[in-house]
Amino acid sequence: MRNRENDVAFIEAMEEILCPSGELEIGHDEFVYGSYVVWPPLESCDDDQLALLLDYFGIEIPFGETQSIQALAADAFGVNLDIVREADPDSGEVTFCTLDEAKPRILNFLREQGVPEGTVSEYDMDDSYPDHLRYFTSKHLWDDPEMDYYTQTPITLTEYLQHIDDVKIAFGKTDDKLTKCSLILSALIFAECYVKSTITNQLNSVLPYISKVFDRDTFMRRANQQMRREDGQGLFHRLLFAGRKLPQTPCWDIRNSLAHSIDTAECKLENGTEILTYLDSSSTRVSINVEEIFSKLSDFRLPNHQESEPLPPDAEF
């Protein structure tokens, strides 16, 4: 069977043609376990639905009709369904099976293409199922618009690294000292965004399973609180990534200094090297090679190359 995972347009097209029913799975205690979709068996499809399904796959068959061979292209129907009842070499005509005669072969073809049938619970839905067919959607679960944004627009590792490269290039093209400091700050903040996005989307992906054990709204209220704190993000990272410790975001002290007092920072050339001077948490003036900042940002990864370790016994959510 063809793999249709992540093909939202396919499921939406099948929904329009097959009109499945959707229900909520509710326990005896009125607890909602999620939604499920009941797709009709293909045998129950009427002629119009079968024609629409075939049309979706680019197949148009003149069922029961007789046509000349010359009028038919060799690949006129896009697939060999063995639907020719009779071919007359003398007259050069082909007679096609009726829809009822060809139905078993058509149904096999549709199943091979991944047309859904039967009951699919929310916990078995892959990413091809749109949110309107789900109960546990990750949209608008976050109080913080920033987290909600990451749900809609996640930051991948590739996008993160590309952004750091783009900022580095922009830094090298400007001579304005304030602009240089602002670009460094934007790169450091984007590293922080990358961390939050990674944790947020991992949590969103496992939320249906978490909600089988915990009340979703209660859990999300706690999640909203914890994700506003750096230590809370670290705890969620360990919980969601098999105990892997969340690495410290690079140059966190520089990020805080520039965010709160960028006017006290300065970028300048010293012996051909760009140097950033800023005030640390103790108001001591510190200098660092700008190349070192970008290097640390480019080397930053989440979370696949770290050893797993158990949560500490005093970890609290």
C-alpha positions as YAML, in Angstrom:
chain: A
units: angstrom
residues:
- id: 1
  name: MET
  ca: [0.00, 0.00, 0.00]
- id: 2
  name: ARG
  ca: [1.26, 3.43, -0.88]
- id: 3
  name: ASN
  ca: [2.50, 5.50, 2.09]
- id: 4
  name: ARG
  ca: [0.37, 8.63, 2.43]
- id: 5
  name: GLU
  ca: [1.87, 9.84, 5.72]
- id: 6
  name: ASN
  ca: [2.06, 13.65, 6.00]
- id: 7
  name: ASP
  ca: [-0.17, 14.07, 2.92]
- id: 8
  name: VAL
  ca: [-2.85, 16.33, 4.41]
- id: 9
  name: ALA
  ca: [-4.27, 17.21, 0.99]
- id: 10
  name: PHE
  ca: [-4.89, 13.50, 0.31]
- id: 11
  name: ILE
  ca: [-6.87, 12.95, 3.54]
- id: 12
  name: GLU
  ca: [-8.87, 16.13, 2.93]
- id: 13
  name: ALA
  ca: [-9.71, 14.96, -0.61]
- id: 14
  name: MET
  ca: [-10.73, 11.52, 0.70]
- id: 15
  name: GLU
  ca: [-12.86, 13.18, 3.37]
- id: 16
  name: GLU
  ca: [-14.70, 15.21, 0.73]
- id: 17
  name: ILE
  ca: [-15.41, 12.14, -1.41]
- id: 18
  name: LEU
  ca: [-16.09, 9.48, 1.24]
- id: 19
  name: CYS
  ca: [-17.78, 11.65, 3.93]
- id: 20
  name: PRO
  ca: [-16.52, 9.71, 6.97]
- id: 21
  name: SER
  ca: [-18.19, 10.13, 10.35]
- id: 22
  name: GLY
  ca: [-16.31, 11.51, 13.34]
- id: 23
  name: GLU
  ca: [-16.97, 10.89, 17.00]
- id: 24
  name: LEU
  ca: [-15.40, 11.41, 20.41]
- id: 25
  name: GLU
  ca: [-14.20, 8.50, 22.52]
- id: 26
  name: ILE
  ca: [-15.65, 9.18, 25.98]
- id: 27
  name: GLY
  ca: [-15.15, 6.98, 29.02]
- id: 28
  name: HIS
  ca: [-17.68, 6.07, 31.71]
- id: 29
  name: ASP
  ca: [-16.37, 8.94, 33.82]
- id: 30
  name: GLU
  ca: [-17.07, 11.37, 30.92]
- id: 31
  name: PHE
  ca: [-13.32, 11.71, 30.30]
- id: 32
  name: VAL
  ca: [-12.57, 12.43, 26.63]
- id: 33
  name: TYR
  ca: [-9.89, 10.09, 25.29]
- id: 34
  name: GLY
  ca: [-9.78, 11.69, 21.87]
- id: 35
  name: SER
  ca: [-11.59, 11.56, 18.55]
- id: 36
  name: TYR
  ca: [-11.90, 8.84, 15.97]
- id: 37
  name: VAL
  ca: [-12.89, 8.78, 12.31]
- id: 38
  name: VAL
  ca: [-14.96, 6.02, 10.73]
- id: 39
  name: TRP
  ca: [-14.22, 5.63, 7.03]
- id: 40
  name: PRO
  ca: [-16.81, 3.65, 5.04]
- id: 41
  name: PRO
  ca: [-15.75, 0.31, 3.54]
- id: 42
  name: LEU
  ca: [-14.94, 0.76, -0.13]
- id: 43
  name: GLU
  ca: [-17.51, -1.90, -1.02]
- id: 44
  name: SER
  ca: [-20.21, 0.52, 0.18]
- id: 45
  name: CYS
  ca: [-19.13, 3.32, -2.17]
- id: 46
  name: ASP
  ca: [-21.67, 4.22, -4.83]
- id: 47
  name: ASP
  ca: [-20.79, 4.62, -8.50]
- id: 48
  name: ASP
  ca: [-20.33, 8.37, -8.22]
- id: 49
  name: GLN
  ca: [-17.87, 8.00, -5.32]
- id: 50
  name: LEU
  ca: [-15.84, 5.38, -7.17]
- id: 51
  name: ALA
  ca: [-15.71, 7.62, -10.23]
- id: 52
  name: LEU
  ca: [-14.51, 10.54, -8.07]
- id: 53
  name: LEU
  ca: [-11.84, 8.35, -6.46]
- id: 54
  name: LEU
  ca: [-10.58, 7.18, -9.83]
- id: 55
  name: ASP
  ca: [-10.65, 10.76, -11.11]
- id: 56
  name: TYR
  ca: [-8.53, 11.82, -8.11]
- id: 57
  name: PHE
  ca: [-5.84, 9.39, -9.30]
- id: 58
  name: GLY
  ca: [-6.16, 10.65, -12.88]
- id: 59
  name: ILE
  ca: [-8.11, 7.68, -14.22]
- id: 60
  name: GLU
  ca: [-11.17, 8.02, -16.46]
- id: 61
  name: ILE
  ca: [-12.69, 4.80, -17.76]
- id: 62
  name: PRO
  ca: [-15.63, 4.56, -20.24]
- id: 63
  name: PHE
  ca: [-17.29, 1.68, -18.40]
- id: 64
  name: GLY
  ca: [-19.50, -0.50, -20.63]
- id: 65
  name: GLU
  ca: [-18.69, 1.50, -23.74]
- id: 66
  name: THR
  ca: [-17.16, 0.41, -27.03]
- id: 67
  name: GLN
  ca: [-14.47, 2.61, -28.55]
- id: 68
  name: SER
  ca: [-11.98, 2.33, -31.37]
- id: 69
  name: ILE
  ca: [-8.46, 1.29, -30.47]
- id: 70
  name: GLN
  ca: [-7.11, 4.20, -32.49]
- id: 71
  name: ALA
  ca: [-8.89, 6.64, -30.19]
- id: 72
  name: LEU
  ca: [-7.22, 5.21, -27.12]
- id: 73
  name: ALA
  ca: [-3.70, 6.01, -26.03]
- id: 74
  name: ALA
  ca: [-1.66, 3.10, -24.75]
- id: 75
  name: ASP
  ca: [-1.64, 4.58, -21.26]
- id: 76
  name: ALA
  ca: [-5.07, 6.25, -21.52]
- id: 77
  name: PHE
  ca: [-6.11, 5.16, -18.03]
- id: 78
  name: GLY
  ca: [-2.83, 5.63, -16.22]
- id: 79
  name: VAL
  ca: [-2.89, 2.12, -14.77]
- id: 80
  name: ASN
  ca: [-3.57, -1.41, -15.95]
- id: 81
  name: LEU
  ca: [-6.84, -2.38, -14.25]
- id: 82
  name: ASP
  ca: [-7.64, -5.19, -16.69]
- id: 83
  name: ILE
  ca: [-10.98, -3.61, -17.52]
- id: 84
  name: VAL
  ca: [-11.26, -4.58, -21.22]
- id: 85
  name: ARG
  ca: [-14.02, -7.15, -21.74]
- id: 86
  name: GLU
  ca: [-13.48, -7.68, -25.47]
- id: 87
  name: ALA
  ca: [-11.16, -6.50, -28.22]
- id: 88
  name: ASP
  ca: [-12.19, -7.04, -31.86]
- id: 89
  name: PRO
  ca: [-9.10, -6.96, -34.11]
- id: 90
  name: ASP
  ca: [-11.26, -6.91, -37.25]
- id: 91
  name: SER
  ca: [-13.28, -3.83, -36.35]
- id: 92
  name: GLY
  ca: [-10.51, -2.27, -34.28]
- id: 93
  name: GLU
  ca: [-12.88, -1.73, -31.37]
- id: 94
  name: VAL
  ca: [-12.56, -2.32, -27.63]
- id: 95
  name: THR
  ca: [-15.44, -2.98, -25.26]
- id: 96
  name: PHE
  ca: [-14.87, -2.12, -21.60]
- id: 97
  name: CYS
  ca: [-16.22, -3.94, -18.57]
- id: 98
  name: THR
  ca: [-19.12, -2.42, -16.71]
- id: 99
  name: LEU
  ca: [-18.35, -0.77, -13.39]
- id: 100
  name: ASP
  ca: [-19.85, -3.73, -11.51]
- id: 101
  name: GLU
  ca: [-17.66, -6.17, -13.45]
- id: 102
  name: ALA
  ca: [-14.50, -4.12, -12.80]
- id: 103
  name: LYS
  ca: [-15.33, -3.25, -9.18]
- id: 104
  name: PRO
  ca: [-13.14, -5.89, -7.45]
- id: 105
  name: ARG
  ca: [-10.08, -4.78, -9.42]
- id: 106
  name: ILE
  ca: [-10.88, -1.11, -8.80]
- id: 107
  name: LEU
  ca: [-11.21, -1.67, -5.05]
- id: 108
  name: ASN
  ca: [-7.85, -3.46, -4.95]
- id: 109
  name: PHE
  ca: [-6.27, -0.55, -6.82]
- id: 110
  name: LEU
  ca: [-7.77, 2.02, -4.43]
- id: 111
  name: ARG
  ca: [-6.50, 0.08, -1.41]
- id: 112
  name: GLU
  ca: [-3.04, -0.07, -2.97]
- id: 113
  name: GLN
  ca: [-3.17, 3.73, -3.25]
- id: 114
  name: GLY
  ca: [-3.88, 4.06, 0.47]
- id: 115
  name: VAL
  ca: [-7.54, 5.09, 0.36]
- id: 116
  name: PRO
  ca: [-8.61, 4.90, 4.04]
- id: 117
  name: GLU
  ca: [-11.16, 2.45, 5.38]
- id: 118
  name: GLY
  ca: [-12.47, 1.50, 8.81]
- id: 119
  name: THR
  ca: [-12.02, 3.22, 12.16]
- id: 120
  name: VAL
  ca: [-8.95, 5.35, 12.85]
- id: 121
  name: SER
  ca: [-8.51, 6.58, 16.42]
- id: 122
  name: GLU
  ca: [-6.75, 9.84, 17.15]
- id: 123
  name: TYR
  ca: [-3.81, 7.96, 18.64]
- id: 124
  name: ASP
  ca: [-3.30, 6.15, 15.34]
- id: 125
  name: MET
  ca: [-3.61, 9.26, 13.18]
- id: 126
  name: ASP
  ca: [-0.41, 10.30, 11.44]
- id: 127
  name: ASP
  ca: [0.46, 13.84, 10.37]
- id: 128
  name: SER
  ca: [-1.75, 13.58, 7.28]
- id: 129
  name: TYR
  ca: [-4.86, 14.03, 9.43]
- id: 130
  name: PRO
  ca: [-5.85, 17.72, 9.70]
- id: 131
  name: ASP
  ca: [-6.70, 19.34, 13.02]
- id: 132
  name: HIS
  ca: [-10.46, 19.48, 12.40]
- id: 133
  name: LEU
  ca: [-10.54, 15.67, 12.60]
- id: 134
  name: ARG
  ca: [-8.76, 15.69, 15.97]
- id: 135
  name: TYR
  ca: [-9.83, 16.52, 19.50]
- id: 136
  name: PHE
  ca: [-6.34, 17.09, 20.86]
- id: 137
  name: THR
  ca: [-5.10, 19.80, 18.54]
- id: 138
  name: SER
  ca: [-1.96, 21.65, 19.59]
- id: 139
  name: LYS
  ca: [-3.23, 24.96, 18.23]
- id: 140
  name: HIS
  ca: [-4.04, 27.62, 20.79]
- id: 141
  name: LEU
  ca: [-3.17, 25.41, 23.76]
- id: 142
  name: TRP
  ca: [-0.40, 27.81, 24.68]
- id: 143
  name: ASP
  ca: [-1.15, 30.97, 26.63]
- id: 144
  name: ASP
  ca: [2.04, 32.51, 25.29]
- id: 145
  name: PRO
  ca: [1.64, 33.69, 21.65]
- id: 146
  name: GLU
  ca: [5.33, 32.87, 21.15]
- id: 147
  name: MET
  ca: [4.75, 29.17, 21.92]
- id: 148
  name: ASP
  ca: [1.65, 29.17, 19.75]
- id: 149
  name: TYR
  ca: [3.75, 30.62, 16.94]
- id: 150
  name: TYR
  ca: [6.29, 27.80, 17.26]
- id: 151
  name: THR
  ca: [3.42, 25.33, 16.93]
- id: 152
  name: GLN
  ca: [2.43, 26.88, 13.61]
- id: 153
  name: THR
  ca: [5.98, 27.65, 12.43]
- id: 154
  name: PRO
  ca: [8.53, 25.29, 14.01]
- id: 155
  name: ILE
  ca: [12.23, 26.09, 13.75]
- id: 156
  name: THR
  ca: [14.24, 23.18, 12.38]
- id: 157
  name: LEU
  ca: [17.95, 22.70, 12.93]
- id: 158
  name: THR
  ca: [18.57, 23.55, 9.27]
- id: 159
  name: GLU
  ca: [16.60, 26.78, 9.57]
- id: 160
  name: TYR
  ca: [18.38, 27.69, 12.79]
- id: 161
  name: LEU
  ca: [21.85, 27.19, 11.28]
- id: 162
  name: GLN
  ca: [20.87, 29.08, 8.13]
- id: 163
  name: HIS
  ca: [19.67, 32.01, 10.23]
- id: 164
  name: ILE
  ca: [22.98, 32.12, 12.12]
- id: 165
  name: ASP
  ca: [24.88, 32.10, 8.82]
- id: 166
  name: ASP
  ca: [22.67, 34.90, 7.45]
- id: 167
  name: VAL
  ca: [23.25, 37.05, 10.54]
- id: 168
  name: LYS
  ca: [26.99, 36.44, 10.34]
- id: 169
  name: ILE
  ca: [27.02, 37.58, 6.71]
- id: 170
  name: ALA
  ca: [24.96, 40.67, 7.55]
- id: 171
  name: PHE
  ca: [27.35, 41.45, 10.43]
- id: 172
  name: GLY
  ca: [30.30, 41.46, 8.05]
- id: 173
  name: LYS
  ca: [28.57, 43.86, 5.66]
- id: 174
  name: THR
  ca: [27.86, 46.70, 8.11]
- id: 175
  name: ASP
  ca: [30.17, 49.20, 9.75]
- id: 176
  name: ASP
  ca: [27.58, 50.56, 12.17]
- id: 177
  name: LYS
  ca: [28.53, 49.59, 15.72]
- id: 178
  name: LEU
  ca: [24.97, 49.56, 17.08]
- id: 179
  name: THR
  ca: [23.77, 47.48, 14.13]
- id: 180
  name: LYS
  ca: [26.57, 44.99, 14.78]
- id: 181
  name: CYS
  ca: [25.51, 44.62, 18.44]
- id: 182
  name: SER
  ca: [21.87, 44.27, 17.38]
- id: 183
  name: LEU
  ca: [22.73, 41.51, 14.92]
- id: 184
  name: ILE
  ca: [24.62, 39.59, 17.60]
- id: 185
  name: LEU
  ca: [21.63, 39.93, 19.92]
- id: 186
  name: SER
  ca: [19.24, 38.70, 17.23]
- id: 187
  name: ALA
  ca: [21.38, 35.59, 16.67]
- id: 188
  name: LEU
  ca: [21.50, 34.83, 20.40]
- id: 189
  name: ILE
  ca: [17.73, 35.30, 20.75]
- id: 190
  name: PHE
  ca: [17.14, 33.02, 17.76]
- id: 191
  name: ALA
  ca: [19.13, 30.28, 19.53]
- id: 192
  name: GLU
  ca: [16.74, 30.69, 22.46]
- id: 193
  name: CYS
  ca: [13.79, 30.48, 20.04]
- id: 194
  name: TYR
  ca: [15.24, 27.28, 18.56]
- id: 195
  name: VAL
  ca: [15.28, 25.71, 22.03]
- id: 196
  name: LYS
  ca: [11.69, 26.70, 22.81]
- id: 197
  name: SER
  ca: [10.49, 25.58, 19.39]
- id: 198
  name: THR
  ca: [12.13, 22.16, 19.73]
- id: 199
  name: ILE
  ca: [10.59, 21.51, 23.15]
- id: 200
  name: THR
  ca: [7.19, 22.92, 22.20]
- id: 201
  name: ASN
  ca: [6.79, 20.80, 19.09]
- id: 202
  name: GLN
  ca: [8.02, 17.64, 20.77]
- id: 203
  name: LEU
  ca: [5.42, 18.21, 23.49]
- id: 204
  name: ASN
  ca: [2.73, 18.87, 20.89]
- id: 205
  name: SER
  ca: [3.56, 15.59, 19.15]
- id: 206
  name: VAL
  ca: [3.11, 13.48, 22.29]
- id: 207
  name: LEU
  ca: [0.18, 15.43, 23.76]
- id: 208
  name: PRO
  ca: [-2.47, 12.88, 22.66]
- id: 209
  name: TYR
  ca: [-0.62, 10.16, 24.60]
- id: 210
  name: ILE
  ca: [-0.07, 12.38, 27.65]
- id: 211
  name: SER
  ca: [-3.77, 13.19, 27.60]
- id: 212
  name: LYS
  ca: [-4.63, 9.51, 28.00]
- id: 213
  name: VAL
  ca: [-3.04, 9.63, 31.46]
- id: 214
  name: PHE
  ca: [-3.47, 13.25, 32.59]
- id: 215
  name: ASP
  ca: [-6.21, 15.82, 32.18]
- id: 216
  name: ARG
  ca: [-5.11, 17.82, 29.15]
- id: 217
  name: ASP
  ca: [-6.14, 21.28, 30.38]
- id: 218
  name: THR
  ca: [-4.50, 20.79, 33.79]
- id: 219
  name: PHE
  ca: [-1.32, 19.52, 32.16]
- id: 220
  name: MET
  ca: [-1.19, 22.42, 29.70]
- id: 221
  name: ARG
  ca: [-1.69, 25.01, 32.43]
- id: 222
  name: ARG
  ca: [1.40, 23.60, 34.13]
- id: 223
  name: ALA
  ca: [3.27, 23.41, 30.82]
- id: 224
  name: ASN
  ca: [2.52, 27.07, 30.13]
- id: 225
  name: GLN
  ca: [3.97, 28.01, 33.51]
- id: 226
  name: GLN
  ca: [7.09, 25.89, 33.17]
- id: 227
  name: MET
  ca: [7.98, 26.93, 29.63]
- id: 228
  name: ARG
  ca: [8.32, 30.53, 30.77]
- id: 229
  name: ARG
  ca: [11.24, 29.48, 32.99]
- id: 230
  name: GLU
  ca: [14.66, 28.30, 31.91]
- id: 231
  name: ASP
  ca: [14.74, 25.49, 34.51]
- id: 232
  name: GLY
  ca: [11.21, 24.48, 33.47]
- id: 233
  name: GLN
  ca: [12.34, 24.18, 29.86]
- id: 234
  name: GLY
  ca: [15.21, 21.98, 31.05]
- id: 235
  name: LEU
  ca: [12.84, 19.65, 32.91]
- id: 236
  name: PHE
  ca: [10.54, 19.32, 29.92]
- id: 237
  name: HIS
  ca: [13.53, 18.64, 27.67]
- id: 238
  name: ARG
  ca: [14.60, 15.74, 29.88]
- id: 239
  name: LEU
  ca: [11.04, 14.45, 30.06]
- id: 240
  name: LEU
  ca: [10.49, 14.57, 26.29]
- id: 241
  name: PHE
  ca: [13.94, 13.51, 25.07]
- id: 242
  name: ALA
  ca: [14.69, 10.36, 27.07]
- id: 243
  name: GLY
  ca: [16.46, 12.08, 29.94]
- id: 244
  name: ARG
  ca: [18.83, 14.12, 27.78]
- id: 245
  name: LYS
  ca: [20.01, 17.24, 29.57]
- id: 246
  name: LEU
  ca: [19.19, 20.53, 27.89]
- id: 247
  name: PRO
  ca: [22.51, 22.16, 26.96]
- id: 248
  name: GLN
  ca: [23.06, 25.74, 27.97]
- id: 249
  name: THR
  ca: [22.15, 28.17, 25.21]
- id: 250
  name: PRO
  ca: [25.45, 29.71, 24.00]
- id: 251
  name: CYS
  ca: [26.61, 33.03, 25.42]
- id: 252
  name: TRP
  ca: [23.60, 33.45, 27.68]
- id: 253
  name: ASP
  ca: [25.31, 36.21, 29.66]
- id: 254
  name: ILE
  ca: [25.96, 38.17, 26.46]
- id: 255
  name: ARG
  ca: [22.34, 37.75, 25.41]
- id: 256
  name: ASN
  ca: [21.10, 39.14, 28.74]
- id: 257
  name: SER
  ca: [23.54, 42.04, 28.69]
- id: 258
  name: LEU
  ca: [22.65, 43.11, 25.15]
- id: 259
  name: ALA
  ca: [18.92, 42.64, 25.76]
- id: 260
  name: HIS
  ca: [18.94, 44.92, 28.81]
- id: 261
  name: SER
  ca: [21.72, 47.42, 28.06]
- id: 262
  name: ILE
  ca: [22.78, 47.25, 24.44]
- id: 263
  name: ASP
  ca: [23.85, 50.89, 24.60]
- id: 264
  name: THR
  ca: [26.71, 49.91, 26.94]
- id: 265
  name: ALA
  ca: [28.09, 47.37, 24.45]
- id: 266
  name: GLU
  ca: [30.48, 48.09, 21.60]
- id: 267
  name: CYS
  ca: [31.88, 46.27, 18.60]
- id: 268
  name: LYS
  ca: [35.27, 47.37, 17.30]
- id: 269
  name: LEU
  ca: [38.19, 46.12, 15.25]
- id: 270
  name: GLU
  ca: [41.34, 45.21, 17.15]
- id: 271
  name: ASN
  ca: [44.27, 43.98, 15.03]
- id: 272
  name: GLY
  ca: [41.83, 42.95, 12.30]
- id: 273
  name: THR
  ca: [39.57, 41.03, 14.66]
- id: 274
  name: GLU
  ca: [36.00, 42.05, 15.58]
- id: 275
  name: ILE
  ca: [35.74, 42.33, 19.36]
- id: 276
  name: LEU
  ca: [32.50, 42.74, 21.35]
- id: 277
  name: THR
  ca: [32.80, 44.52, 24.69]
- id: 278
  name: TYR
  ca: [29.84, 44.29, 27.09]
- id: 279
  name: LEU
  ca: [28.91, 44.45, 30.79]
- id: 280
  name: ASP
  ca: [28.50, 41.07, 32.49]
- id: 281
  name: SER
  ca: [26.07, 40.34, 35.36]
- id: 282
  name: SER
  ca: [28.47, 41.94, 37.86]
- id: 283
  name: SER
  ca: [28.79, 45.09, 35.71]
- id: 284
  name: THR
  ca: [32.36, 44.15, 34.80]
- id: 285
  name: ARG
  ca: [33.39, 45.07, 31.26]
- id: 286
  name: VAL
  ca: [34.22, 41.91, 29.32]
- id: 287
  name: SER
  ca: [35.56, 41.44, 25.80]
- id: 288
  name: ILE
  ca: [35.07, 38.49, 23.44]
- id: 289
  name: ASN
  ca: [35.97, 37.68, 19.87]
- id: 290
  name: VAL
  ca: [32.77, 37.95, 17.78]
- id: 291
  name: GLU
  ca: [33.88, 34.96, 15.69]
- id: 292
  name: GLU
  ca: [33.82, 32.89, 18.88]
- id: 293
  name: ILE
  ca: [30.18, 33.85, 19.47]
- id: 294
  name: PHE
  ca: [29.11, 32.79, 15.99]
- id: 295
  name: SER
  ca: [31.17, 29.61, 16.26]
- id: 296
  name: LYS
  ca: [29.42, 28.62, 19.49]
- id: 297
  name: LEU
  ca: [26.03, 29.33, 17.94]
- id: 298
  name: SER
  ca: [26.85, 27.26, 14.84]
- id: 299
  name: ASP
  ca: [27.98, 24.32, 17.00]
- id: 300
  name: PHE
  ca: [24.80, 24.39, 19.11]
- id: 301
  name: ARG
  ca: [22.57, 21.30, 18.64]
- id: 302
  name: LEU
  ca: [19.41, 19.85, 20.18]
- id: 303
  name: PRO
  ca: [19.26, 17.11, 21.42]
- id: 304
  name: ASN
  ca: [20.33, 14.05, 19.44]
- id: 305
  name: HIS
  ca: [24.04, 13.71, 20.25]
- id: 306
  name: GLN
  ca: [23.86, 13.68, 24.02]
- id: 307
  name: GLU
  ca: [23.80, 10.67, 26.29]
- id: 308
  name: SER
  ca: [20.53, 9.86, 28.01]
- id: 309
  name: GLU
  ca: [20.45, 10.18, 31.76]
- id: 310
  name: PRO
  ca: [17.63, 9.78, 34.26]
- id: 311
  name: LEU
  ca: [15.71, 12.68, 35.70]
- id: 312
  name: PRO
  ca: [17.06, 13.78, 39.09]
- id: 313
  name: PRO
  ca: [14.96, 12.49, 42.00]
- id: 314
  name: ASP
  ca: [14.17, 16.04, 43.12]
- id: 315
  name: ALA
  ca: [12.84, 17.11, 39.70]
- id: 316
  name: GLU
  ca: [9.52, 18.86, 40.15]
- id: 317
  name: PHE
  ca: [6.94, 19.88, 37.58]
...
